[in-house]
């Protein structure tokens, strides 16, 4: 995968800054910590046309999963 680029969100962000594709983004998740639960993740936008990943600063923490 290409190097993740930073992107500022202004108004309605639906256009890829790399290739100009105008119909929005796919979403991907990347773990950001290596703690034993590994629950901190970054939410990354990926252009469906050129596959450039963009980090807009979205981060979340996943709920622990119950092992069956």
Backbone atoms as SQL, in Angstrom:
CREATE TABLE atoms (id INTEGER PRIMARY KEY, chain TEXT, resi INTEGER, resn TEXT, atom TEXT, x REAL, y REAL, z REAL);
INSERT INTO atoms VALUES
  (1, 'A', 1, 'UNK', 'N', 0.837, -1.170, 0.000),
  (2, 'A', 1, 'UNK', 'CA', 0.000, 0.000, 0.000),
  (3, 'A', 1, 'UNK', 'C', 0.888, 1.242, 0.000),
  (4, 'A', 2, 'UNK', 'N', 0.422, 2.284, -0.645),
  (5, 'A', 2, 'UNK', 'CA', 1.162, 3.541, -0.724),
  (6, 'A', 2, 'UNK', 'C', 1.291, 4.190, 0.650),
  (7, 'A', 3, 'UNK', 'N', 2.224, 5.110, 0.765),
  (8, 'A', 3, 'UNK', 'CA', 2.414, 5.843, 2.013),
  (9, 'A', 3, 'UNK', 'C', 1.159, 6.665, 2.319),
  (10, 'A', 4, 'UNK', 'N', 0.739, 6.651, 3.575),
  (11, 'A', 4, 'UNK', 'CA', -0.452, 7.381, 3.993),
  (12, 'A', 4, 'UNK', 'C', -0.178, 8.873, 3.969),
  (13, 'A', 5, 'UNK', 'N', -1.073, 9.620, 3.334),
  (14, 'A', 5, 'UNK', 'CA', -0.948, 11.072, 3.238),
  (15, 'A', 5, 'UNK', 'C', -1.913, 11.725, 4.220),
  (16, 'A', 6, 'UNK', 'N', -1.545, 12.884, 4.718),
  (17, 'A', 6, 'UNK', 'CA', -2.421, 13.677, 5.577),
  (18, 'A', 6, 'UNK', 'C', -3.385, 14.452, 4.693),
  (19, 'A', 7, 'UNK', 'N', -4.625, 14.635, 5.167),
  (20, 'A', 7, 'UNK', 'CA', -5.596, 15.407, 4.405),
  (21, 'A', 7, 'UNK', 'C', -6.432, 16.229, 5.378),
  (22, 'A', 8, 'UNK', 'N', -6.587, 17.502, 5.085),
  (23, 'A', 8, 'UNK', 'CA', -7.447, 18.377, 5.860),
  (24, 'A', 8, 'UNK', 'C', -8.858, 18.289, 5.302),
  (25, 'A', 9, 'UNK', 'N', -9.845, 18.230, 6.179),
  (26, 'A', 9, 'UNK', 'CA', -11.236, 18.166, 5.739),
  (27, 'A', 9, 'UNK', 'C', -11.785, 19.584, 5.703),
  (28, 'A', 10, 'UNK', 'N', -12.258, 19.988, 4.541),
  (29, 'A', 10, 'UNK', 'CA', -12.842, 21.318, 4.363),
  (30, 'A', 10, 'UNK', 'C', -14.207, 21.144, 3.714),
  (31, 'A', 11, 'UNK', 'N', -15.232, 21.622, 4.398),
  (32, 'A', 11, 'UNK', 'CA', -16.597, 21.471, 3.891),
  (33, 'A', 11, 'UNK', 'C', -16.922, 20.000, 3.679),
  (34, 'A', 12, 'UNK', 'N', -17.308, 19.628, 2.478),
  (35, 'A', 12, 'UNK', 'CA', -17.654, 18.247, 2.149),
  (36, 'A', 12, 'UNK', 'C', -16.490, 17.634, 1.384),
  (37, 'A', 13, 'UNK', 'N', -15.776, 16.712, 2.002),
  (38, 'A', 13, 'UNK', 'CA', -14.575, 16.140, 1.392),
  (39, 'A', 13, 'UNK', 'C', -14.940, 14.846, 0.668),
  (40, 'A', 14, 'UNK', 'N', -15.046, 14.927, -0.642),
  (41, 'A', 14, 'UNK', 'CA', -15.393, 13.748, -1.442),
  (42, 'A', 14, 'UNK', 'C', -14.441, 13.553, -2.620),
  (43, 'A', 15, 'UNK', 'N', -13.471, 14.441, -2.785),
  (44, 'A', 15, 'UNK', 'CA', -12.566, 14.398, -3.930),
  (45, 'A', 15, 'UNK', 'C', -11.156, 14.011, -3.487),
  (46, 'A', 16, 'UNK', 'N', -10.566, 13.050, -4.188),
  (47, 'A', 16, 'UNK', 'CA', -9.203, 12.603, -3.885),
  (48, 'A', 16, 'UNK', 'C', -8.200, 13.692, -4.260),
  (49, 'A', 17, 'UNK', 'N', -7.356, 14.058, -3.301),
  (50, 'A', 17, 'UNK', 'CA', -6.337, 15.074, -3.540),
  (51, 'A', 17, 'UNK', 'C', -5.208, 14.562, -4.438),
  (52, 'A', 18, 'UNK', 'N', -5.101, 13.249, -4.604),
  (53, 'A', 18, 'UNK', 'CA', -4.036, 12.659, -5.417),
  (54, 'A', 18, 'UNK', 'C', -4.432, 12.566, -6.895),
  (55, 'A', 19, 'UNK', 'N', -5.609, 11.985, -7.176),
  (56, 'A', 19, 'UNK', 'CA', -5.976, 11.728, -8.578),
  (57, 'A', 19, 'UNK', 'C', -7.203, 12.496, -9.053),
  (58, 'A', 20, 'UNK', 'N', -7.942, 13.121, -8.123),
  (59, 'A', 20, 'UNK', 'CA', -9.111, 13.903, -8.520),
  (60, 'A', 20, 'UNK', 'C', -10.420, 13.129, -8.572),
  (61, 'A', 21, 'UNK', 'N', -10.393, 11.840, -8.263),
  (62, 'A', 21, 'UNK', 'CA', -11.621, 11.041, -8.220),
  (63, 'A', 21, 'UNK', 'C', -12.626, 11.742, -7.308),
  (64, 'A', 22, 'UNK', 'N', -13.905, 11.852, -7.720),
  (65, 'A', 22, 'UNK', 'CA', -14.869, 12.692, -7.010),
  (66, 'A', 22, 'UNK', 'C', -16.012, 11.976, -6.303),
  (67, 'A', 23, 'UNK', 'N', -15.976, 10.672, -6.180),
  (68, 'A', 23, 'UNK', 'CA', -17.132, 9.964, -5.614),
  (69, 'A', 23, 'UNK', 'C', -16.865, 9.352, -4.247),
  (70, 'A', 24, 'UNK', 'N', -16.062, 10.005, -3.413),
  (71, 'A', 24, 'UNK', 'CA', -15.885, 9.547, -2.043),
  (72, 'A', 24, 'UNK', 'C', -14.767, 8.535, -1.872),
  (73, 'A', 25, 'UNK', 'N', -14.767, 7.894, -0.701),
  (74, 'A', 25, 'UNK', 'CA', -13.656, 7.051, -0.283),
  (75, 'A', 25, 'UNK', 'C', -14.144, 5.738, 0.315),
  (76, 'A', 26, 'UNK', 'N', -13.272, 4.748, 0.284),
  (77, 'A', 26, 'UNK', 'CA', -13.458, 3.529, 1.054),
  (78, 'A', 26, 'UNK', 'C', -12.889, 3.801, 2.443),
  (79, 'A', 27, 'UNK', 'N', -13.223, 2.969, 3.407),
  (80, 'A', 27, 'UNK', 'CA', -12.720, 3.120, 4.772),
  (81, 'A', 27, 'UNK', 'C', -11.918, 1.882, 5.147),
  (82, 'A', 28, 'UNK', 'N', -10.802, 2.121, 5.833),
  (83, 'A', 28, 'UNK', 'CA', -9.966, 1.038, 6.316),
  (84, 'A', 28, 'UNK', 'C', -9.583, 1.339, 7.763),
  (85, 'A', 29, 'UNK', 'N', -9.146, 0.320, 8.488),
  (86, 'A', 29, 'UNK', 'CA', -8.785, 0.473, 9.890),
  (87, 'A', 29, 'UNK', 'C', -7.361, -0.012, 10.094),
  (88, 'A', 30, 'UNK', 'N', -6.587, 0.743, 10.892),
  (89, 'A', 30, 'UNK', 'CA', -5.202, 0.361, 11.168),
  (90, 'A', 30, 'UNK', 'C', -4.969, 0.453, 12.676),
  (91, 'A', 31, 'UNK', 'N', -4.477, -0.623, 13.268),
  (92, 'A', 31, 'UNK', 'CA', -4.153, -0.602, 14.697),
  (93, 'A', 31, 'UNK', 'C', -3.036, 0.400, 14.934),
  (94, 'A', 32, 'UNK', 'N', -3.176, 1.171, 16.029),
  (95, 'A', 32, 'UNK', 'CA', -2.180, 2.209, 16.313),
  (96, 'A', 32, 'UNK', 'C', -1.382, 1.912, 17.575),
  (97, 'A', 33, 'UNK', 'N', -1.773, 0.899, 18.347),
  (98, 'A', 33, 'UNK', 'CA', -1.029, 0.531, 19.551),
  (99, 'A', 33, 'UNK', 'C', -0.755, -0.957, 19.531),
  (100, 'A', 34, 'UNK', 'N', 0.254, -1.336, 20.261),
  (101, 'A', 34, 'UNK', 'CA', 0.603, -2.754, 20.363),
  (102, 'A', 34, 'UNK', 'C', 0.384, -3.248, 21.789),
  (103, 'A', 35, 'UNK', 'N', -0.631, -2.667, 22.474),
  (104, 'A', 35, 'UNK', 'CA', -0.933, -3.154, 23.812),
  (105, 'A', 35, 'UNK', 'C', -1.546, -4.549, 23.705),
  (106, 'A', 36, 'UNK', 'N', -1.744, -5.209, 24.838),
  (107, 'A', 36, 'UNK', 'CA', -2.218, -6.601, 24.763),
  (108, 'A', 36, 'UNK', 'C', -3.606, -6.726, 24.157),
  (109, 'A', 37, 'UNK', 'N', -4.465, -5.703, 24.294),
  (110, 'A', 37, 'UNK', 'CA', -5.766, -5.766, 23.648),
  (111, 'A', 37, 'UNK', 'C', -5.711, -5.247, 22.213),
  (112, 'A', 38, 'UNK', 'N', -4.834, -4.283, 21.926),
  (113, 'A', 38, 'UNK', 'CA', -4.717, -3.738, 20.574),
  (114, 'A', 38, 'UNK', 'C', -5.986, -3.063, 20.106),
  (115, 'A', 39, 'UNK', 'N', -6.666, -2.350, 21.008),
  (116, 'A', 39, 'UNK', 'CA', -7.973, -1.803, 20.677),
  (117, 'A', 39, 'UNK', 'C', -7.950, -0.402, 20.082),
  (118, 'A', 40, 'UNK', 'N', -6.821, 0.297, 20.077),
  (119, 'A', 40, 'UNK', 'CA', -6.757, 1.636, 19.497),
  (120, 'A', 40, 'UNK', 'C', -6.531, 1.520, 17.993),
  (121, 'A', 41, 'UNK', 'N', -7.387, 2.167, 17.211),
  (122, 'A', 41, 'UNK', 'CA', -7.277, 2.092, 15.762),
  (123, 'A', 41, 'UNK', 'C', -7.446, 3.472, 15.137),
  (124, 'A', 42, 'UNK', 'N', -6.793, 3.654, 13.987),
  (125, 'A', 42, 'UNK', 'CA', -6.995, 4.837, 13.160),
  (126, 'A', 42, 'UNK', 'C', -7.948, 4.438, 12.041),
  (127, 'A', 43, 'UNK', 'N', -8.839, 5.347, 11.682),
  (128, 'A', 43, 'UNK', 'CA', -9.759, 5.136, 10.564),
  (129, 'A', 43, 'UNK', 'C', -9.166, 5.885, 9.375),
  (130, 'A', 44, 'UNK', 'N', -8.811, 5.155, 8.329),
  (131, 'A', 44, 'UNK', 'CA', -8.105, 5.705, 7.178),
  (132, 'A', 44, 'UNK', 'C', -9.030, 5.686, 5.960),
  (133, 'A', 45, 'UNK', 'N', -9.028, 6.770, 5.200),
  (134, 'A', 45, 'UNK', 'CA', -9.796, 6.833, 3.953),
  (135, 'A', 45, 'UNK', 'C', -8.899, 6.375, 2.808),
  (136, 'A', 46, 'UNK', 'N', -9.454, 5.574, 1.886),
  (137, 'A', 46, 'UNK', 'CA', -8.691, 5.081, 0.742),
  (138, 'A', 46, 'UNK', 'C', -9.440, 5.423, -0.531),
  (139, 'A', 47, 'UNK', 'N', -8.741, 6.054, -1.468),
  (140, 'A', 47, 'UNK', 'CA', -9.355, 6.395, -2.751),
  (141, 'A', 47, 'UNK', 'C', -9.623, 5.107, -3.535),
  (142, 'A', 48, 'UNK', 'N', -10.869, 4.889, -3.988),
  (143, 'A', 48, 'UNK', 'CA', -11.163, 3.680, -4.749),
  (144, 'A', 48, 'UNK', 'C', -10.563, 3.685, -6.157),
  (145, 'A', 49, 'UNK', 'N', -10.116, 4.843, -6.629),
  (146, 'A', 49, 'UNK', 'CA', -9.545, 4.922, -7.968),
  (147, 'A', 49, 'UNK', 'C', -8.039, 4.674, -7.969),
  (148, 'A', 50, 'UNK', 'N', -7.288, 5.409, -7.127),
  (149, 'A', 50, 'UNK', 'CA', -5.826, 5.297, -7.155),
  (150, 'A', 50, 'UNK', 'C', -5.246, 4.576, -5.939),
  (151, 'A', 51, 'UNK', 'N', -6.091, 4.215, -4.969),
  (152, 'A', 51, 'UNK', 'CA', -5.706, 3.480, -3.755),
  (153, 'A', 51, 'UNK', 'C', -4.835, 4.264, -2.777),
  (154, 'A', 52, 'UNK', 'N', -4.745, 5.578, -2.933),
  (155, 'A', 52, 'UNK', 'CA', -3.979, 6.384, -1.988),
  (156, 'A', 52, 'UNK', 'C', -4.698, 6.420, -0.645),
  (157, 'A', 53, 'UNK', 'N', -4.007, 6.084, 0.463),
  (158, 'A', 53, 'UNK', 'CA', -4.631, 6.177, 1.779),
  (159, 'A', 53, 'UNK', 'C', -4.440, 7.585, 2.359),
  (160, 'A', 54, 'UNK', 'N', -5.481, 8.076, 3.031),
  (161, 'A', 54, 'UNK', 'CA', -5.446, 9.402, 3.643),
  (162, 'A', 54, 'UNK', 'C', -5.795, 9.308, 5.116),
  (163, 'A', 55, 'UNK', 'N', -4.991, 9.975, 5.940),
  (164, 'A', 55, 'UNK', 'CA', -5.245, 10.068, 7.369),
  (165, 'A', 55, 'UNK', 'C', -5.835, 11.447, 7.628),
  (166, 'A', 56, 'UNK', 'N', -7.088, 11.489, 8.141),
  (167, 'A', 56, 'UNK', 'CA', -7.704, 12.776, 8.468),
  (168, 'A', 56, 'UNK', 'C', -7.803, 12.965, 9.973),
  (169, 'A', 57, 'UNK', 'N', -7.151, 12.076, 10.729),
  (170, 'A', 57, 'UNK', 'CA', -7.110, 12.214, 12.174),
  (171, 'A', 57, 'UNK', 'C', -8.209, 11.489, 12.930),
  (172, 'A', 58, 'UNK', 'N', -8.989, 10.658, 12.248),
  (173, 'A', 58, 'UNK', 'CA', -10.030, 9.895, 12.936),
  (174, 'A', 58, 'UNK', 'C', -9.399, 8.734, 13.696),
  (175, 'A', 59, 'UNK', 'N', -9.696, 8.651, 14.982),
  (176, 'A', 59, 'UNK', 'CA', -9.190, 7.562, 15.814),
  (177, 'A', 59, 'UNK', 'C', -10.332, 7.057, 16.688),
  (178, 'A', 60, 'UNK', 'N', -10.281, 5.791, 17.048),
  (179, 'A', 60, 'UNK', 'CA', -11.303, 5.219, 17.915),
  (180, 'A', 60, 'UNK', 'C', -10.700, 4.089, 18.726),
  (181, 'A', 61, 'UNK', 'N', -11.448, 3.613, 19.674),
  (182, 'A', 61, 'UNK', 'CA', -11.048, 2.463, 20.481),
  (183, 'A', 61, 'UNK', 'C', -12.135, 1.413, 20.327),
  (184, 'A', 62, 'UNK', 'N', -11.750, 0.211, 19.942),
  (185, 'A', 62, 'UNK', 'CA', -12.690, -0.884, 19.759),
  (186, 'A', 62, 'UNK', 'C', -13.080, -1.476, 21.109),
  (187, 'A', 63, 'UNK', 'N', -14.297, -1.966, 21.201),
  (188, 'A', 63, 'UNK', 'CA', -14.726, -2.688, 22.397),
  (189, 'A', 63, 'UNK', 'C', -14.021, -4.031, 22.435),
  (190, 'A', 64, 'UNK', 'N', -13.657, -4.506, 23.615),
  (191, 'A', 64, 'UNK', 'CA', -13.032, -5.835, 23.713),
  (192, 'A', 64, 'UNK', 'C', -13.972, -6.910, 23.156),
  (193, 'A', 65, 'UNK', 'N', -13.430, -7.867, 22.459),
  (194, 'A', 65, 'UNK', 'CA', -14.210, -8.967, 21.912),
  (195, 'A', 65, 'UNK', 'C', -14.233, -10.125, 22.897),
  (196, 'A', 66, 'UNK', 'N', -15.384, -10.720, 23.077),
  (197, 'A', 66, 'UNK', 'CA', -15.525, -11.879, 23.947),
  (198, 'A', 66, 'UNK', 'C', -15.125, -13.108, 23.157),
  (199, 'A', 67, 'UNK', 'N', -14.188, -13.886, 23.693),
  (200, 'A', 67, 'UNK', 'CA', -13.752, -15.113, 23.029),
  (201, 'A', 67, 'UNK', 'C', -14.738, -16.232, 23.323),
  (202, 'A', 68, 'UNK', 'N', -15.219, -16.891, 22.293),
  (203, 'A', 68, 'UNK', 'CA', -16.184, -17.980, 22.461),
  (204, 'A', 68, 'UNK', 'C', -15.488, -19.313, 22.602);
